[in-house]
Amino acid sequence: MPAPSDFLQFVDQNADAFIQRLAEAVAIPSISCEVPRRPDVVKMAHWLDGQLKALGVETQLRDLGTHVMDGVELGIPPAVLGRIGNDPKKKTVLLYGHFDVQPASKSDGWNTDPFTLTIHPTNGQLIGRGSSDDKGPVLGWLNVLQYHHQNKKELPVNLRMCFEGMEETGSEGLDDLVVKEGAKGGWFDGVDCVCISDNYWLNTRTPALTYGLRGIAYYKVNVSGPTRDLHSGVFGRMVHEPMTDLIQIMSKLVDTTGQILVPGVDDMVSVASEEEKSLYEQLDYSIADVEESVGAPITLSDDKTTVLMGRMRSPSLSLHGIEGAFYGSGGKTVIPANVTGKFSIRLVPPQTPENVNPLVVSYIESEFAKLKTKNKLSVEAMHGGRPWIADHKHWNFEAAKRATEAVYGRSPDLTREGGSIPVTLTFAETLGVNVLLLPMGRGDDGAHSTNEKLDRSNFIEGTKLLGTYLYELAQ
């Protein structure tokens, strides 16, 4: 069942209004990992709830309890559940997305205010935090709903929706909600498949469908010594310095080739067969695409397949930052009393946070003991999520392939993605259904980075893709 031509026309005719709605969403700084911004995440939940209600969707805001972050007990922002349609003759599709975003400020290097959607004057890019990850895709579904609501047309499928405000902070509380609502009589009872639009094309040219995600394990390493910061001229070379110890530990986690130095972690993953390698060779991607995305010629290899496997089917360890250290202008010369390093490992099957965490903690403790320092160490395994792989020959993917061909005139790349969406595996295992990742944005959108953007064409054509996918599912 192809999408109605008047749906495609409606999207084109209402493009400016859709962009204005995206501007409203971007203007709410819903940063889940910052304590002062938590009320904005709740505000975003209520804004989305109101938008859905106005489009004829039955909704509920679900309390997810509390959690402790940075020593503060906080309420978890409510999940927004929606449903429309209950025809037993139709397939029932669960849509997932998130309305929280990563931190952003002009001091990070943004050219514009990250929470004011800016339309680039020459290329039409929609620049703002959350434009691509994940407010734009979530609003793509609202655009589809608006067509059906305004024109009093039935949707080709029944829809269930689950939108959360904690994806960027480990999806706290969501797994329990999915398990509860996946039971008989629950909100997700009877779901036939799941569609998530929270990832990106490999490049800037070729639409993609994603059938795998890496998981994540996130860590904090704290080293403390004196009770207060010290004058380096008075106490330098008199005491064990926490920063020196922490740098030693951080330097022993990963080498400059990307190899993970924690014993046993890389060894968990099997070597790729020649047949599997050929899948990566066929993808429309090049070293030049990587260099364009990162803005510099810094790939670990000049071989496309090696680089793609590094992103999709190999684990990676990245160092993220150090808290408690001096930063900024000037020449402050203190010895910090307490410093915390943060790093994460992106996981691939058969790795899980549960089987990797003990290896990481034990290794750091043993390396710290070798320093023979009198400072104190603590290692904290923070949020984590398991990796996921789906069957890309399932009818859910076949519908998305047909929709992609209808909208973009070409077959999509089939990819595994380097990022992590922890709830993906929870949906697959709890509901026992196929989960599809149907990206809207491009590989150069800069999600989590400065000047995040969503191309206007991807927002508008992506809306058409989401709607066409629903019609193809109805076949």
C-alpha positions in Angstrom: 0.0 0.0 0.0 1.9 3.1 -1.1 1.5 6.3 0.9 -1.2 8.6 -0.5 0.1 11.3 -2.8 -1.8 14.0 -0.8 0.2 12.9 2.3 3.5 13.7 0.5 2.0 17.0 -0.8 0.9 17.9 2.8 4.4 17.4 4.1 5.8 19.8 1.5 3.1 22.4 2.0 3.5 22.4 5.8 7.3 22.3 5.9 7.7 25.7 7.4 5.2 25.0 10.1 7.0 21.7 11.0 10.3 23.6 11.3 8.6 26.1 13.6 7.5 23.3 15.8 11.0 21.9 15.9 12.2 25.4 16.9 9.8 25.3 19.9 11.2 21.9 20.9 14.8 22.9 20.5 14.2 26.0 22.7 13.5 23.8 25.7 17.0 22.9 27.1 16.1 19.4 28.2 19.6 18.3 29.4 19.0 15.2 31.5 22.6 14.9 32.8 22.7 18.3 34.5 20.9 18.7 37.8 19.8 22.4 37.2 18.3 21.4 33.9 16.2 18.5 35.1 13.0 20.8 35.4 13.5 21.6 31.7 13.3 17.9 30.8 10.0 17.6 32.7 8.8 20.7 30.8 9.7 19.0 27.6 7.7 15.9 28.6 4.6 18.0 29.2 5.2 20.0 25.9 5.3 16.7 23.9 2.3 15.3 25.8 0.3 18.4 24.8 1.4 18.1 21.2 0.3 14.5 21.0 -3.1 15.1 22.7 -3.8 17.9 20.2 -3.3 15.4 17.4 -5.8 12.9 18.7 -3.4 10.6 20.6 -4.5 9.2 23.9 -1.5 9.8 26.3 -0.3 9.1 29.8 2.7 10.6 31.7 4.3 7.7 33.6 6.3 8.3 36.8 9.6 6.5 36.7 10.6 7.1 40.3 13.8 8.7 41.5 17.6 8.2 41.1 20.8 9.7 42.5 23.0 11.8 40.3 26.0 13.8 41.4 25.0 13.1 45.0 21.5 14.5 44.6 18.3 12.5 44.6 16.2 13.6 41.6 12.9 12.7 40.1 13.2 10.9 36.8 11.4 12.8 34.1 8.1 11.1 33.2 7.9 8.9 30.1 5.2 9.9 27.6 3.1 7.0 26.5 0.7 7.4 23.5 -1.7 5.2 21.6 -4.0 5.7 18.7 -5.9 2.9 16.8 -7.1 -0.4 18.1 -8.2 -2.3 14.9 -7.4 -6.0 15.3 -7.1 -6.3 11.5 -4.1 -3.9 11.5 -0.5 -4.3 12.6 0.4 -2.5 15.8 3.6 -0.6 15.8 5.5 0.8 18.8 7.4 4.0 18.2 10.3 5.0 20.5 12.2 8.3 20.8 13.7 10.5 23.4 13.3 14.2 24.2 16.4 14.8 26.3 19.6 16.2 24.9 23.3 16.5 25.5 24.8 19.6 27.2 25.6 22.5 24.9 26.7 26.1 25.2 28.4 28.8 23.1 31.5 28.3 25.3 31.8 24.8 23.8 32.4 26.3 20.4 28.9 26.7 19.0 28.6 29.4 16.3 25.0 30.1 17.4 22.9 29.7 20.5 22.4 25.9 20.7 18.9 26.3 22.1 17.7 28.7 19.3 17.0 26.8 16.1 19.0 28.6 13.4 18.4 28.1 9.7 21.6 28.3 7.8 21.2 31.0 5.2 22.7 29.1 2.2 22.2 25.3 2.8 19.0 25.4 4.9 20.5 23.3 7.7 18.5 23.4 10.9 21.1 24.0 13.6 20.4 23.5 17.3 20.9 21.0 20.1 18.5 18.1 19.6 17.6 18.9 16.0 18.9 15.5 14.9 19.3 13.7 18.2 16.4 13.1 18.8 13.8 15.9 18.7 13.7 16.1 14.9 12.9 12.4 14.4 10.3 12.5 17.2 8.6 15.5 15.6 8.7 13.6 12.3 6.1 11.3 13.8 4.0 14.3 14.9 4.1 15.6 11.4 2.7 12.2 10.1 0.0 12.3 12.8 -0.9 15.9 11.9 -1.7 14.8 8.3 -4.1 12.1 9.5 -5.7 14.2 12.2 -6.3 17.3 10.1 -7.6 15.3 7.1 -9.7 12.9 9.3 -7.9 9.9 7.8 -7.3 6.7 9.6 -3.8 5.6 10.1 -2.8 2.4 8.2 -1.6 0.8 11.4 -2.3 1.0 15.1 0.3 3.0 16.9 1.8 2.8 20.4 4.4 5.3 21.5 7.1 5.5 24.2 9.0 8.7 24.5 11.5 9.2 27.3 13.6 12.0 28.8 16.6 10.0 30.1 18.2 8.3 27.1 21.3 10.5 27.3 21.7 9.5 30.9 21.2 5.7 30.7 17.4 5.5 30.3 17.0 5.3 34.1 13.7 3.6 35.0 12.6 2.7 31.4 13.5 -1.0 31.4 11.1 -1.6 34.3 8.3 0.3 32.5 8.8 -1.7 29.3 8.6 -5.0 31.2 5.5 -3.8 33.1 3.7 -2.5 30.0 4.7 -5.4 27.9 2.7 -7.8 30.1 -0.9 -8.8 29.2 -3.2 -5.8 29.4 -0.2 -3.4 29.4 0.2 -0.4 27.1 2.5 -2.4 24.8 0.5 -5.6 24.8 -0.1 -6.8 21.2 2.7 -4.8 19.6 3.8 -6.5 16.4 7.1 -4.6 15.8 9.1 -1.6 17.0 10.5 1.4 15.1 13.2 3.6 16.5 14.4 6.7 14.7 17.4 7.8 16.8 20.4 7.2 14.6 22.0 8.4 11.3 23.0 7.5 7.8 26.6 6.4 7.4 27.3 9.3 5.0 25.5 12.4 3.6 24.2 10.5 0.5 22.7 7.2 1.2 19.7 6.4 3.4 20.3 3.5 5.8 18.5 0.9 7.9 20.3 -0.2 11.1 20.1 -3.7 12.5 22.7 -3.6 15.2 23.9 -1.3 18.0 26.9 -1.3 20.3 26.2 -1.3 24.0 27.9 0.9 26.6 29.6 0.7 30.0 30.4 4.0 31.6 33.0 4.5 34.4 34.2 7.1 36.9 37.7 6.7 38.4 38.3 8.9 41.5 41.7 9.6 43.0 41.8 11.7 46.2 44.6 12.7 48.6 44.9 16.0 50.5 41.9 17.5 52.2 42.1 20.6 50.0 43.9 21.9 46.9 47.6 22.6 47.6 50.2 25.2 46.4 52.4 23.4 44.0 55.4 25.5 44.9 55.1 24.6 48.5 54.0 20.9 48.2 55.3 19.8 44.8 57.6 16.8 45.1 56.6 16.5 48.8 53.3 14.6 48.4 51.6 12.1 46.1 49.5 14.1 43.6 46.1 12.8 42.7 46.3 14.2 39.2 49.6 12.4 38.5 48.1 9.1 39.7 44.9 9.5 37.6 46.8 10.3 34.4 48.9 7.2 34.9 45.7 5.1 35.2 43.9 6.7 32.3 47.0 6.2 30.1 46.8 2.4 30.7 43.3 1.9 29.4 43.7 2.3 25.6 46.5 2.8 23.2 46.9 5.2 20.3 45.7 2.5 17.8 42.4 2.1 19.6 43.3 -1.3 21.2 41.7 -1.7 24.6 44.5 -2.5 27.2 42.1 -4.0 29.8 43.0 -7.7 29.6 40.2 -9.9 28.3 37.9 -7.2 26.9 39.0 -7.3 23.2 39.5 -11.1 23.5 35.7 -11.6 24.1 35.0 -10.7 20.4 35.4 -13.2 17.6 37.5 -12.4 14.5 35.4 -11.5 11.5 35.1 -14.0 8.7 35.8 -13.1 5.1 32.1 -13.3 4.4 31.3 -10.9 7.1 34.0 -8.5 6.0 32.4 -8.4 2.5 29.3 -6.9 4.0 31.3 -3.8 5.1 33.1 -3.6 1.8 29.8 -3.2 0.0 28.6 -0.2 2.0 28.6 3.3 0.4 31.2 4.7 2.6 34.8 5.9 2.3 37.7 7.2 4.3 36.8 10.6 2.9 33.4 10.4 4.5 35.0 10.0 7.9 37.4 12.8 7.3 34.5 15.1 6.2 32.5 14.2 9.3 35.4 14.8 11.8 36.9 17.7 9.8 40.4 16.2 9.7 42.4 13.3 8.2 42.8 11.3 11.4 41.4 7.8 10.8 43.2 4.9 12.5 43.5 3.2 9.2 43.3 4.0 5.5 41.3 0.8 4.8 37.5 1.4 4.7 36.6 -2.0 5.9 38.9 -1.8 8.9 37.5 1.6 9.9 33.9 0.5 9.5 34.4 -2.6 11.5 36.0 -0.4 14.2 32.7 1.5 14.4 30.2 -1.3 14.0 31.5 -4.7 15.2 34.5 -3.9 17.5 34.4 -2.5 21.0 36.0 0.8 21.7 37.3 2.6 24.7 37.2 6.5 24.8 38.5 8.9 27.5 35.9 11.7 28.1 37.3 14.1 30.7 38.7 14.9 34.1 36.7 16.7 36.8 38.4 18.6 39.6 41.3 19.7 37.4 42.1 23.3 36.7 40.9 24.6 33.3 40.4 28.0 31.7 42.6 30.9 31.1 45.5 32.0 33.3 48.2 30.1 35.1 46.7 28.6 38.2 49.3 26.4 39.9 47.4 24.3 42.5 47.7 20.6 43.1 44.1 19.4 42.9 43.0 17.5 46.0 40.4 15.3 44.3 40.1 14.4 40.6 37.8 12.1 38.7 38.4 10.7 35.2 35.5 9.5 33.1 35.6 7.0 30.3 33.3 4.5 28.5 33.6 1.3 26.5 31.2 0.7 23.6 30.3 -3.0 23.7 29.6 -5.6 21.0 28.2 -9.1 21.3 28.9 -11.1 23.4 30.1 -8.3 25.7 27.7 -6.9 28.4 28.3 -4.5 31.2 27.9 -7.4 33.6 30.8 -9.4 32.1 33.1 -6.4 31.3 32.7 -4.4 34.6 34.7 -6.9 36.8 37.5 -6.9 34.3 37.8 -3.1 34.2 37.5 -2.6 38.0 40.0 -5.3 38.8 42.5 -4.1 36.2 42.4 -0.4 37.4 42.8 -1.5 41.0 45.8 -3.6 40.1 47.4 -0.8 38.1 46.8 1.6 40.9 48.5 -0.7 43.4 51.6 -0.7 41.1 51.9 3.1 41.6 52.7 2.6 45.3 50.9 5.8 46.0 49.3 6.9 49.3 46.3 8.4 47.6 43.0 6.7 47.6 41.2 5.2 44.6 37.5 4.5 43.9 36.1 3.1 40.7 32.4 3.4 39.9 30.6 1.5 37.1 27.9 3.9 36.1 25.1 3.4 33.6 25.4 0.6 31.0 23.5 -1.0 28.1 23.9 -4.2 26.2 24.5 -4.5 22.5 21.8 -5.5 20.1 21.4 -7.2 16.7 18.2 -7.8 14.7 17.2 -9.9 11.7 17.3 -7.5 8.7 15.3 -9.9 6.5 12.2 -9.6 8.7 9.0 -8.1 7.2 9.5 -5.0 9.4 12.8 -4.2 7.6 11.4 -5.2 4.2 8.6 -2.5 4.7 11.3 0.0 5.6 13.3 -0.9 2.5 10.3 -0.4 0.2 9.5 2.9 1.9 13.1 4.1 1.4 13.1 3.2 -2.2 9.7 5.0 -2.7 10.9 8.2 -1.0 14.6 8.3 -2.0 14.6 6.3 -5.1 17.4 3.9 -3.9 17.9 0.9 -1.7 19.2 1.7 1.8 22.6 0.7 3.2 22.2 -2.0 5.9 24.3 -1.0 8.9 25.3 -1.8 12.4 25.7 1.4 14.4 28.5 2.5 16.8 26.2 4.3 19.2 24.1 2.9 22.0 20.3 2.9 22.7 20.0 0.6 25.7 16.2 0.2 25.5 16.5 -1.4 22.0 17.4 -4.8 23.4 14.8 -4.4 26.2 12.0 -3.9 23.6 13.3 -6.9 21.5 13.5 -9.3 24.5 10.5 -8.2 26.5 8.1 -7.9 23.6 9.6 -10.7 21.5 9.3 -8.7 18.3 11.6 -7.3 15.6 13.1 -3.9 16.2 14.0 -1.6 13.4 16.2 1.5 13.4 15.0 3.9 10.7 17.3 7.0 10.7 16.3 10.5 9.7 19.6 12.4 9.9 22.9 12.3 8.1 26.3 11.1 9.1 27.6 14.6 9.5 24.8 15.9 11.8 27.2 16.3 14.7 24.9 14.7 17.4 26.6 15.2 20.8 29.0 17.7 19.2 29.1 21.4 18.5 26.7 23.0 15.9 24.5 19.9 15.8 22.2 20.1 12.7 19.5 18.4 10.7 19.3 19.1 7.0 16.0 20.6 6.0 15.7 17.9 3.3 16.2 15.1 5.8 13.6 16.5 8.1 11.0 16.9 5.3 11.9 13.8 3.3 12.4 11.9 6.5 8.9 12.7 7.6 7.7 11.3 4.3 9.8 8.2 4.9 8.3 7.6 8.4 4.7 7.9 7.0 5.4 5.8 4.0 6.9 3.1 6.2 3.6 2.9 8.1 1.7 2.4 4.8 4.2 -0.2 3.6 3.8 -2.1 6.9 0.0 -2.3 6.2 0.6 -4.5 3.2 
